[in-house]
């Protein structure tokens, strides 16, 4: 013991204090993704679930920690989310209690279950989701009506297997992203505007006079649905380019 005491006394830094750890969330993101897609850094998700993407955005340690910490956090926070959903989403027809519970508990969720999880995150955490499939050139999003997107909500951009999340240093520009995908030939389900045929045609003529409506069937005149979808597309692009 005397030897240890003497060694401590000879240590010139024995009275030094550790600096207070007060790094901000963005400063903690020291591991910069090496690969990128559409201007966003690609970060792997483990476990491959939408909840992981949400927590990596919410908790900076999820980026730096190992798989064990991530798996535990996803499990615990998912349980909390399920309890919150059970209490606050009663009677929600789009998010039935039993299906939501199954989706949140699933270790390998299918597409429908991932959509339910996205719906829960949107309803409870004000988080929007874009889920893309590069090979099929398709994507789905929550909310599914582009005109309902909000500038004040965060957005998760993940691949269809939830194995990757894209991080955009200057924020995700949904309007630019979706118009770029349309130019590349991606399948986009534009919303259909409501109203009578005359009301839809009048609104198109007044607000978008330079837009030409094309028939969905070759060689035939445009129908009401063609006008309604064209108006829905115009309204959507105008809205998401503002958010």
C-alpha positions as CSV (number, residue, x, y, z in Angstrom):
1,X,0.0,0.0,0.0
2,X,2.9,2.4,0.8
3,X,4.3,1.8,-2.6
4,X,0.9,2.8,-4.2
5,X,0.7,6.0,-2.1
6,X,4.2,7.1,-3.1
7,X,3.3,6.5,-6.7
8,X,0.2,8.6,-6.4
9,X,2.1,11.4,-4.7
10,X,4.7,11.5,-7.5
11,X,2.0,11.8,-10.2
12,X,2.0,15.4,-11.2
13,X,-1.5,15.2,-12.7
14,X,-3.2,13.6,-9.6
15,X,-5.3,16.7,-8.9
16,X,-6.3,17.3,-12.5
17,X,-10.1,17.1,-13.3
18,X,-11.6,15.7,-16.4
19,X,-13.2,18.2,-18.7
20,X,-17.0,18.4,-18.6
21,X,-18.5,16.5,-21.6
22,X,-20.9,18.9,-23.2
23,X,-20.8,18.0,-26.9
24,X,-23.8,19.0,-29.0
25,X,-25.7,16.4,-30.9
26,X,-24.2,17.3,-34.3
27,X,-20.7,17.3,-32.9
28,X,-21.1,13.8,-31.7
29,X,-21.6,12.6,-35.3
30,X,-17.9,12.0,-35.8
31,X,-18.3,9.0,-38.1
32,X,-19.0,10.6,-41.4
33,X,-20.7,8.3,-44.0
34,X,-18.3,7.5,-46.8
35,X,-21.0,6.8,-49.4
36,X,-23.7,9.0,-50.6
37,X,-26.9,8.9,-52.6
38,X,-28.8,11.9,-54.0
39,X,-26.6,14.2,-51.9
40,X,-27.3,12.4,-48.7
41,X,-24.8,10.4,-46.7
42,X,-25.6,6.7,-46.4
43,X,-25.6,5.2,-42.9
44,X,-26.3,1.6,-42.2
45,X,-29.1,0.5,-39.9
46,X,-28.7,-2.2,-37.3
47,X,-31.1,-3.7,-36.5
48,X,-32.8,-3.0,-39.9
49,X,-36.0,-1.4,-38.7
50,X,-37.5,2.1,-39.1
51,X,-37.3,2.6,-35.4
52,X,-33.5,2.4,-35.7
53,X,-33.5,5.3,-38.2
54,X,-35.7,7.3,-35.8
55,X,-33.5,6.7,-32.8
56,X,-30.3,7.4,-34.7
57,X,-31.7,10.8,-35.5
58,X,-32.9,11.2,-31.9
59,X,-29.9,9.8,-30.0
60,X,-26.4,10.6,-31.1
61,X,-25.0,7.6,-29.2
62,X,-26.8,5.4,-31.6
63,X,-24.3,6.5,-34.3
64,X,-21.2,5.9,-32.2
65,X,-22.2,2.9,-30.1
66,X,-22.0,-0.8,-31.0
67,X,-24.7,-3.2,-32.1
68,X,-25.4,-4.3,-28.5
69,X,-26.3,-0.8,-27.4
70,X,-28.4,-0.1,-30.6
71,X,-30.4,-3.3,-30.3
72,X,-31.1,-2.7,-26.6
73,X,-32.2,0.9,-27.3
74,X,-34.4,-0.1,-30.2
75,X,-36.1,-2.8,-28.1
76,X,-36.7,-0.6,-25.1
77,X,-37.8,2.5,-27.0
78,X,-40.0,0.5,-29.2
79,X,-41.8,-0.9,-26.1
80,X,-42.3,2.7,-24.9
81,X,-43.6,3.6,-28.3
82,X,-46.0,0.7,-28.2
83,X,-47.3,1.8,-24.8
84,X,-47.7,5.4,-26.0
85,X,-49.6,4.2,-29.2
86,X,-51.9,2.0,-27.1
87,X,-52.9,5.0,-25.0
88,X,-53.0,7.8,-27.5
89,X,-54.2,6.1,-30.8
90,X,-57.3,4.4,-29.6
91,X,-60.0,4.3,-32.2
92,X,-57.6,5.3,-35.0
93,X,-58.9,3.2,-38.0
94,X,-55.7,3.6,-40.0
95,X,-53.6,2.4,-37.0
96,X,-55.5,-0.5,-35.4
97,X,-54.1,-1.5,-32.0
98,X,-53.5,-5.2,-32.8
99,X,-51.7,-4.6,-36.1
100,X,-49.6,-1.7,-34.7
101,X,-48.5,-4.0,-31.8
102,X,-47.5,-6.7,-34.3
103,X,-45.7,-4.3,-36.5
104,X,-43.7,-2.7,-33.6
105,X,-42.8,-6.2,-32.2
106,X,-41.7,-7.7,-35.5
107,X,-38.0,-8.3,-35.8
108,X,-38.3,-8.5,-39.6
109,X,-41.2,-6.3,-40.5
110,X,-42.7,-6.5,-44.0
111,X,-43.7,-3.4,-46.0
112,X,-47.2,-3.1,-44.6
113,X,-45.8,-3.3,-41.0
114,X,-43.1,-0.7,-41.8
115,X,-45.9,1.6,-43.1
116,X,-47.8,1.1,-39.8
117,X,-44.6,2.0,-37.8
118,X,-44.2,5.1,-40.0
119,X,-47.8,6.0,-39.3
120,X,-47.2,5.7,-35.5
121,X,-44.1,7.9,-35.8
122,X,-46.0,10.5,-37.8
123,X,-49.0,10.5,-35.3
124,X,-47.0,10.5,-32.1
125,X,-43.6,12.0,-33.0
126,X,-44.3,14.3,-35.9
127,X,-41.9,12.4,-38.1
128,X,-42.4,12.0,-41.9
129,X,-41.0,9.0,-43.8
130,X,-39.9,8.4,-47.3
131,X,-39.2,4.7,-48.1
132,X,-37.6,4.1,-51.5
133,X,-36.8,1.1,-53.8
134,X,-34.0,2.0,-56.3
135,X,-34.4,-1.1,-58.4
136,X,-38.2,-0.8,-58.9
137,X,-38.0,3.0,-59.0
138,X,-40.8,3.3,-56.6
139,X,-41.3,4.8,-53.1
140,X,-44.0,5.3,-50.5
141,X,-44.2,8.0,-47.9
142,X,-46.1,9.0,-44.8
143,X,-48.2,11.1,-45.0
144,X,-49.1,9.6,-48.4
145,X,-50.7,12.9,-49.6
146,X,-47.8,15.2,-50.5
147,X,-50.0,18.2,-49.8
148,X,-50.1,17.3,-46.1
149,X,-46.3,17.5,-45.7
150,X,-45.0,19.9,-43.1
151,X,-41.8,21.9,-43.1
152,X,-41.7,21.7,-39.3
153,X,-41.6,17.9,-39.1
154,X,-38.4,15.8,-39.4
155,X,-38.1,13.4,-42.3
156,X,-36.6,9.9,-42.3
157,X,-35.4,8.7,-45.8
158,X,-34.8,5.0,-45.8
159,X,-34.5,2.1,-48.3
160,X,-37.3,-0.4,-48.6
161,X,-35.5,-2.9,-46.4
162,X,-34.7,-0.4,-43.7
163,X,-31.0,-1.2,-44.0
164,X,-29.9,2.3,-44.9
165,X,-30.9,5.8,-43.9
166,X,-29.9,8.9,-45.8
167,X,-28.6,11.9,-43.9
168,X,-28.8,15.4,-45.5
169,X,-26.5,18.0,-43.9
170,X,-28.7,20.8,-45.1
171,X,-32.0,19.1,-44.7
172,X,-34.0,16.9,-47.0
173,X,-35.5,18.9,-49.9
174,X,-38.5,16.7,-50.7
175,X,-39.7,18.9,-53.6
176,X,-36.4,18.7,-55.5
177,X,-36.0,15.0,-54.6
178,X,-39.4,13.9,-56.0
179,X,-39.2,16.0,-59.2
180,X,-35.7,14.5,-59.8
181,X,-37.1,11.0,-59.4
182,X,-40.0,11.8,-61.8
183,X,-37.4,12.9,-64.4
184,X,-35.7,9.5,-63.9
185,X,-38.9,7.6,-64.7
186,X,-39.9,6.7,-61.1
187,X,-43.5,5.6,-60.5
188,X,-45.2,8.4,-58.4
189,X,-48.7,8.1,-57.1
190,X,-49.9,11.7,-57.3
191,X,-53.0,12.4,-55.2
192,X,-56.3,12.9,-56.9
193,X,-58.0,16.3,-56.3
194,X,-61.7,16.3,-55.2
195,X,-64.5,18.3,-56.7
196,X,-66.8,18.2,-59.7
197,X,-65.4,17.9,-63.2
198,X,-66.2,21.6,-63.9
199,X,-64.6,22.7,-60.6
200,X,-61.4,20.8,-61.3
201,X,-61.1,22.1,-64.9
202,X,-61.8,25.6,-63.8
203,X,-59.1,25.5,-61.1
204,X,-56.6,24.1,-63.5
205,X,-57.3,26.8,-66.0
206,X,-57.1,29.6,-63.4
207,X,-54.1,28.4,-61.4
208,X,-52.1,26.4,-63.9
209,X,-53.0,27.7,-67.3
210,X,-49.8,26.4,-69.0
211,X,-50.5,22.8,-67.9
212,X,-51.8,20.3,-70.5
213,X,-53.9,17.4,-69.4
214,X,-53.1,14.1,-71.1
215,X,-55.4,11.1,-71.2
216,X,-54.3,8.0,-69.4
217,X,-55.5,5.9,-72.4
218,X,-53.8,6.5,-75.7
219,X,-56.0,8.0,-78.4
220,X,-58.8,9.0,-76.1
221,X,-59.9,12.3,-74.6
222,X,-58.9,13.1,-71.0
223,X,-61.4,12.0,-68.4
224,X,-62.3,13.5,-65.0
225,X,-59.7,11.3,-63.3
226,X,-57.0,12.6,-65.6
227,X,-57.9,16.2,-64.8
228,X,-58.1,15.4,-61.1
229,X,-54.7,13.6,-61.0
230,X,-53.1,16.4,-63.0
231,X,-54.5,19.0,-60.5
232,X,-53.3,16.9,-57.6
233,X,-49.8,16.7,-59.1
234,X,-49.7,20.5,-59.6
235,X,-50.9,21.2,-56.1
236,X,-48.5,18.7,-54.6
237,X,-45.4,20.1,-56.4
238,X,-46.3,23.6,-55.4
239,X,-46.8,22.6,-51.8
240,X,-43.7,20.4,-51.3
241,X,-41.4,22.8,-53.1
242,X,-42.4,25.3,-50.3
243,X,-41.6,22.8,-47.5
